[in-house]
């Protein structure tokens, strides 16, 4: 009897290990679909516009600095040499307020989809230009050039229409490129020469209609920065170095407000350090690859079907172990005989459930796909076990237990924050049930039905 019990346990253990193969294969299918989804996102981004990072506006004032050097030659004659160097002074806003309204559109390529946002933004900035450009140099040694206002973005293909730029209420002509090495992609507008003899204050307004894929971010520049955003999208993921000070998320969408200052970010210093000397032409030089602090929003898919399916498959082996444990306890208590092949077929049905979920989810919602797959598997297993266990009651009992397992798994998938607690409770409940059911079993003398004793196919129990 003990040998029979040992062989049965060995066979069950081998089947559990064997069922890891189809589960890993299903996990590989999910991984391949995830890669394909990522390829679609990259394809859409390559053909329209990628994730957008907006930086600015920044006021740039090129100037020529003269350096006078006096030397004395061998004949004691004084020689004066004047060298001129092109330099650039950058001024960040004193205050910057940005209002955004972002709408989301789903783009499909076959079964796969990605999200494209269309953002209408309005920038309002104030600038202070100190006398003599704030330089501790004799004003006679500097000659200011024509100033310009620059606005940078990571993918200029997303610009819709012509940006509007106002300088002290007057419209400016917008041109391509920023003429800045720190962020060459974007737009700029020529302001003209500034009177640098006295301190001056200016106001700027920018209207920008922009599209991009998935993520919209801002690199804050200025002494005080406030960014507001509204969108009908109800599933934002706030990213970056700063979280919103205020946010409201509901079924009708979200609103958020960020606030930061130059004390909390090194962006101002980084941009000034990377400023190139001014050139008379407008050719864009290569950017040095600066890294700025950013914040923004990723417009997430409400339910990432591939991530959900991947998480579900990780619980597959737990399903198999709990089911096989239930079979084994039933065999021990009721002296039933369940063939290892029947164990295997039930295990395969549990594995195919996960493949059904991922295949159906690509066509219908995750909730409906999960309901359809679980209903089909529960019905199949209930019908099969009714005949295997030779009892409708036992078959329906196992069907009810499978319903509970699938219900708990769905709760685990929806509540990621509580997944550990729910999983621990499930395992504790399963262990408690096994301990209660087997509390009176004498495992030294326990045995399942021995195949050598014969088998009564009519009632499914060992012949006495």
TACORCOR-V951997 format. One record per backbone hydrogen bond with DSSP energy under -0.5 kcal/mol. CO is the residue of the C=O (numbers start at 1). NH is the residue of the N-H. If there is no record, write none. Layout:
co=CO nh=NH
co=CO nh=NH
This chain:
co=1 nh=5
co=2 nh=6
co=3 nh=7
co=4 nh=8
co=5 nh=9
co=6 nh=10
co=7 nh=11
co=8 nh=12
co=9 nh=13
co=10 nh=14
co=11 nh=15
co=12 nh=16
co=13 nh=17
co=14 nh=18
co=15 nh=19
co=16 nh=20
co=17 nh=20
co=18 nh=21
co=18 nh=22
co=19 nh=23
co=20 nh=24
co=21 nh=25
co=22 nh=26
co=23 nh=27
co=24 nh=28
co=25 nh=29
co=26 nh=30
co=27 nh=31
co=28 nh=32
co=29 nh=33
co=30 nh=34
co=31 nh=35
co=32 nh=36
co=33 nh=37
co=34 nh=38
co=35 nh=39
co=36 nh=40
co=37 nh=41
co=38 nh=42
co=39 nh=43
co=40 nh=44
co=41 nh=45
co=42 nh=46
co=43 nh=47
co=44 nh=48
co=50 nh=213
co=52 nh=217
co=53 nh=154
co=54 nh=219
co=55 nh=152
co=57 nh=93
co=58 nh=60
co=58 nh=150
co=59 nh=91
co=60 nh=148
co=61 nh=89
co=62 nh=145
co=63 nh=65
co=63 nh=87
co=64 nh=66
co=64 nh=143
co=65 nh=85
co=67 nh=69
co=67 nh=83
co=69 nh=81
co=71 nh=79
co=73 nh=76
co=77 nh=73
co=79 nh=71
co=79 nh=81
co=81 nh=69
co=81 nh=83
co=83 nh=67
co=85 nh=65
co=87 nh=63
co=88 nh=90
co=89 nh=61
co=91 nh=59
co=93 nh=223
co=94 nh=224
co=95 nh=126
co=96 nh=226
co=97 nh=124
co=98 nh=228
co=99 nh=122
co=100 nh=230
co=101 nh=103
co=101 nh=120
co=102 nh=232
co=103 nh=118
co=105 nh=116
co=107 nh=114
co=109 nh=112
co=112 nh=109
co=114 nh=107
co=115 nh=214
co=116 nh=105
co=117 nh=212
co=118 nh=103
co=119 nh=121
co=119 nh=210
co=120 nh=101
co=121 nh=208
co=122 nh=99
co=123 nh=206
co=124 nh=97
co=125 nh=204
co=126 nh=94
co=126 nh=95
co=127 nh=202
co=128 nh=130
co=129 nh=200
co=130 nh=133
co=131 nh=134
co=132 nh=135
co=135 nh=137
co=138 nh=141
co=139 nh=142
co=141 nh=66
co=143 nh=64
co=145 nh=147
co=145 nh=194
co=147 nh=191
co=147 nh=192
co=148 nh=60
co=149 nh=189
co=150 nh=57
co=150 nh=58
co=151 nh=187
co=152 nh=55
co=155 nh=158
co=156 nh=159
co=158 nh=211
co=159 nh=161
co=161 nh=163
co=163 nh=165
co=164 nh=207
co=165 nh=172
co=166 nh=168
co=166 nh=205
co=167 nh=170
co=170 nh=167
co=172 nh=174
co=173 nh=190
co=175 nh=188
co=181 nh=184
co=184 nh=178
co=185 nh=153
co=186 nh=177
co=187 nh=151
co=188 nh=175
co=189 nh=149
co=192 nh=147
co=194 nh=196
co=196 nh=132
co=200 nh=129
co=202 nh=127
co=203 nh=168
co=204 nh=125
co=205 nh=166
co=206 nh=123
co=207 nh=164
co=208 nh=121
co=208 nh=210
co=209 nh=160
co=210 nh=119
co=212 nh=117
co=212 nh=214
co=213 nh=215
co=214 nh=299
co=215 nh=52
co=216 nh=297
co=217 nh=54
co=218 nh=220
co=218 nh=295
co=219 nh=56
co=223 nh=262
co=224 nh=96
co=225 nh=260
co=226 nh=98
co=227 nh=258
co=228 nh=100
co=229 nh=256
co=230 nh=102
co=231 nh=254
co=235 nh=300
co=237 nh=298
co=239 nh=296
co=246 nh=257
co=248 nh=255
co=250 nh=253
co=253 nh=250
co=254 nh=231
co=255 nh=248
co=256 nh=229
co=257 nh=245
co=257 nh=246
co=258 nh=227
co=260 nh=225
co=261 nh=264
co=266 nh=270
co=267 nh=271
co=268 nh=272
co=269 nh=273
co=270 nh=274
co=272 nh=275
co=290 nh=292
co=294 nh=241
co=294 nh=242
co=295 nh=218
co=296 nh=239
co=297 nh=216
co=297 nh=299
co=298 nh=237
co=298 nh=300
co=303 nh=305
co=304 nh=308
co=305 nh=309
co=306 nh=310
co=307 nh=311
co=308 nh=312
co=309 nh=313
co=310 nh=314
co=311 nh=315
co=312 nh=315
co=313 nh=316
co=315 nh=319
co=316 nh=320
co=317 nh=321
co=318 nh=322
co=319 nh=323
co=320 nh=324
co=321 nh=325
co=322 nh=326
co=323 nh=327
co=324 nh=328
co=325 nh=329
co=326 nh=330
co=327 nh=331
co=328 nh=332
co=329 nh=333
co=330 nh=334
co=331 nh=335
co=331 nh=336
co=335 nh=462
co=336 nh=449
co=337 nh=339
co=339 nh=342
co=339 nh=343
co=340 nh=344
co=341 nh=345
co=342 nh=346
co=343 nh=347
co=344 nh=348
co=345 nh=349
co=346 nh=350
co=347 nh=351
co=348 nh=352
co=349 nh=353
co=350 nh=354
co=351 nh=354
co=351 nh=355
co=352 nh=356
co=353 nh=357
co=354 nh=358
co=355 nh=359
co=356 nh=360
co=357 nh=361
co=358 nh=362
co=360 nh=363
co=360 nh=364
co=365 nh=369
co=366 nh=370
co=367 nh=371
co=368 nh=372
co=369 nh=373
co=370 nh=374
co=371 nh=375
co=372 nh=376
co=373 nh=377
co=374 nh=378
co=375 nh=379
co=376 nh=380
co=377 nh=381
co=378 nh=382
co=379 nh=383
co=380 nh=384
co=381 nh=385
co=382 nh=386
co=383 nh=387
co=384 nh=387
co=384 nh=388
co=385 nh=389
co=386 nh=391
co=391 nh=395
co=392 nh=396
co=393 nh=397
co=394 nh=398
co=395 nh=399
co=396 nh=400
co=397 nh=401
co=398 nh=402
co=399 nh=403
co=400 nh=404
co=401 nh=405
co=402 nh=406
co=403 nh=407
co=404 nh=408
co=405 nh=409
co=406 nh=410
co=407 nh=411
co=408 nh=412
co=409 nh=413
co=410 nh=414
co=411 nh=415
co=414 nh=416
co=415 nh=418
co=416 nh=419
co=418 nh=422
co=419 nh=423
co=420 nh=424
co=421 nh=425
co=422 nh=426
co=423 nh=427
co=424 nh=428
co=425 nh=429
co=426 nh=430
co=427 nh=431
co=428 nh=432
co=429 nh=433
co=430 nh=434
co=431 nh=435
co=432 nh=436
co=433 nh=437
co=434 nh=438
co=436 nh=439
co=438 nh=441
co=441 nh=443
co=442 nh=445
co=442 nh=446
co=450 nh=453
co=451 nh=454
co=454 nh=463
co=455 nh=457
co=456 nh=459
co=456 nh=460
co=456 nh=461
co=460 nh=337
co=461 nh=456
